[in-house]
Amino acid sequence: MQKNHAALSAYHFRRNQADGMIHVLNETSYVMAEYNQRTGSVKWIRVVLASQREMIEKWLGEHYPVQAAAATR
């Protein structure tokens, strides 16, 4: 578990707008991926190890769960 925490500590997550995309940035602030909270999809922009990619996608799903669209009447 500590190895997983060390891998995640090399990344930080930033949302520019309240309903905007969540950017995954590495330690040098390069955008590595974009997470869409409405759909739960992650768009990878840069290459990341598969094991780190899985951990990041799992973390994003747990901390930023998919939000259901508001019902229109």
C-alpha positions as CSV (number, residue, x, y, z in Angstrom):
1,M,0.0,0.0,0.0
2,Q,2.9,2.4,0.8
3,K,4.2,1.9,-2.8
4,N,0.8,3.0,-4.2
5,H,0.9,6.1,-2.0
6,A,4.4,7.0,-3.2
7,A,3.3,6.7,-6.8
8,L,0.3,8.9,-6.3
9,S,2.3,11.5,-4.4
10,A,4.2,12.2,-7.6
11,Y,0.9,13.6,-9.1
12,H,-1.5,16.3,-8.2
13,F,-5.0,17.0,-9.4
14,R,-6.5,20.4,-10.4
15,R,-9.9,21.5,-11.5
16,N,-10.0,24.9,-13.2
17,Q,-13.7,25.4,-13.0
18,A,-16.4,24.0,-10.8
19,D,-17.8,21.7,-13.5
20,G,-14.7,21.5,-15.6
21,M,-12.2,18.8,-16.3
22,I,-9.9,17.6,-13.6
23,H,-6.3,17.7,-14.8
24,V,-3.7,15.2,-13.6
25,L,-0.3,16.8,-13.4
26,N,3.1,15.3,-12.6
27,E,5.6,16.8,-10.2
28,T,6.9,19.2,-12.9
29,S,3.3,20.4,-13.6
30,Y,2.9,18.7,-17.0
31,V,-0.7,17.8,-17.8
32,M,-0.6,14.0,-18.0
33,A,-4.4,13.3,-18.3
34,E,-7.8,14.9,-18.2
35,Y,-10.7,13.3,-16.2
36,N,-14.3,14.1,-17.1
37,Q,-16.4,13.7,-13.9
38,R,-19.6,13.7,-15.9
39,T,-18.6,10.6,-17.9
40,G,-15.9,9.1,-15.7
41,S,-13.6,8.9,-18.6
42,V,-9.9,9.6,-18.5
43,K,-8.1,11.0,-21.6
44,W,-4.3,10.3,-21.3
45,I,-2.2,12.9,-23.0
46,R,1.3,11.6,-22.0
47,V,2.7,8.1,-21.4
48,V,2.4,6.8,-17.9
49,L,3.3,3.3,-16.6
50,A,0.3,1.0,-16.7
51,S,0.4,0.3,-13.0
52,Q,0.4,4.1,-12.2
53,R,-2.3,4.7,-14.7
54,E,-4.6,2.1,-13.0
55,M,-3.9,3.6,-9.6
56,I,-4.6,7.1,-10.8
57,E,-7.9,6.1,-12.6
58,K,-9.0,4.2,-9.4
59,W,-8.2,7.2,-7.2
60,L,-10.0,9.6,-9.5
61,G,-13.1,7.4,-9.5
62,E,-13.1,7.2,-5.7
63,H,-12.5,10.9,-5.0
64,Y,-14.4,12.3,-7.9
65,P,-17.3,9.9,-8.6
66,V,-19.4,10.3,-11.7
67,Q,-22.1,12.8,-11.1
68,A,-25.5,12.1,-12.6
69,A,-26.9,14.8,-14.8
70,A,-29.7,16.9,-13.3
71,A,-33.1,15.8,-14.6
72,T,-34.8,18.3,-16.8
73,R,-38.5,18.8,-16.6
